[in-house]
């Protein structure tokens, strides 16, 4: 793959149970910390339609991606979107290492980069899917559980 800048350090996100897809964290020579999804580095990405690439017929069919997987087409360059830059406009110079630790939430990983500068940020690679919104209706949830429990109790003693 071709990356738009030099890489000085690499690390991966870590979660408690390993359910959330991992991301690769890269410190670049441009003093940025970029997050690249593991799907961008998938070696099973198909060639784009109409590409003049020679397709190797020796690859077994069970290794080819299915239509349900939603694998992006292959491209030799890995784009770094501005939303994937973790430190935004702040420069983090001479990063020598990246450490990652899980949190109590499966969707969140803590990333710490060290070197000349220190940088710490929580990363949510698959959004916050395990956090309820502030407007969640707890009363409806508790009420429906109470109704189901009452129906179960009344049916079990008949």
N, C-alpha and C positions, 0 to 999 in steps of 0.2 A: 504494500500500500504506500501511497505518497501522502505525506502529512505536510501541511502548509508551513511548518516551522520546525526547528530543532527541538528535540525532547531531552530534558535534563534528568527527569525522574518520572517513574511510573508507579502506580498502585491501583488497587481495586477496592470497590466498596464492599463492606461486610455487613451482613444482617444476621440476626439471631438464629433464625430457622433456615435461611437460604431460600426462601420462597420468592422474594423480590428479585427481579433480574439484576445482574451486576452491571456496573459501569466501570470503565477504565478511566482513571484520573491521571492526567499527564501535565507535568510542569514543562512549560515551553521556554525557549530562549528569548521570547518576546515578553518575558516576565508575566505571563498569564498562566492560570490554572484552568485547564479545559477538561470537561467531562465528555467522554465518548461512549455511546451506548454499545453494549456487547453485540447488538444486532448489526451494527455497522461493520464489525470485524468478522461476521459470519462467513466462513469459507464456502458455504453452500448457496450463497446468493447467485441467482441465475443471471445469465447474460441478458442485457436489455433486448427487447424485440427488434429484429432487423440488424443486429450487430454482426459484423463480418468476422466473428471469432470462430476459431476451430473448436468444435465441441468434441471433447474426449468421450468416446463411446465405451470406454472401459470402466466408467464410474457406475457402480451398481444402482439399480433403480430405487432401492430403499434409502439411499443417501440423498436423493434429489428432494428438494423441498416440495411440500404439498400445497394445494391452494388454500388450505385452512391456516397455514403458518404466517401468511402475509409477509414474506421475506422481500426486502427491497432489492431492486436490480443491482448488479455489480457495477461499480465505478472504481477506477484505480486510485482516485484521490478521496481522502476523507475530509469532508468539509467541516469547519469549525464555525458553528452558528454563534452569533453574539449571545444567545440565550444559554449556550453551553459553557460559556466562560464563567467560572465560579467567582472570580475576584473582581468582576466588572471593570471599573476604571482604575482600581488600585493595583499598583505594581508589586509583585512578589519576586524579589531578585535572588538568584543563585540557590534555587531549591535543590537540596541534596537528598531528600527523602520524603516519602508520603506514607503516613500511617492512617489506618481506618479502624473504627471500632463500631460494633452494633449498639443499638439502643433498645429500650423496652418496646418500642414500636417497630414492627417488621418493615414498614415502608421507609424508615429513616436510618441513615448511617452517618456517623461523625467522621469527618476527614480533617486531618491535621498535617500540614506541610511545614517542613523545617529546613533550615539552611541559614543564609544571611538574614532572611526575614522569616517571621512566623505567621501562619495563616490557618484559621480554624473555621469550619463551616459545616452545618448539617446538610446532608444531601438526600433528596427524595427522588430516586431514579424512576419510580412508577407513580408519582404523585402521592398524596397522602390518602391512600385508599382505606387505611385502617383507623382513620380519625373521623368521628362524627361531626357533622356541621353544628354550628351554634343553634340553629333553628330546629334541631331534631326533636321530634314529638315523643318525649319520654312517657307522658301520660298515656298515650295511645299504646305504646309498647307494653307498659305494665298492666294496663287494662286488658289487653288482648291475652297476655299470659295468664292473668287471673281468670278470665272467662274460660280459656282452654283447660286450666287446672280444675275449675269448678265442674265443667262438663265431664272431664275424665273421672273425677271423684264420684259424680252422680251416676255415671254409666258403670263404673266398676263395682258399685254396691247394689246393683239391680239383680 
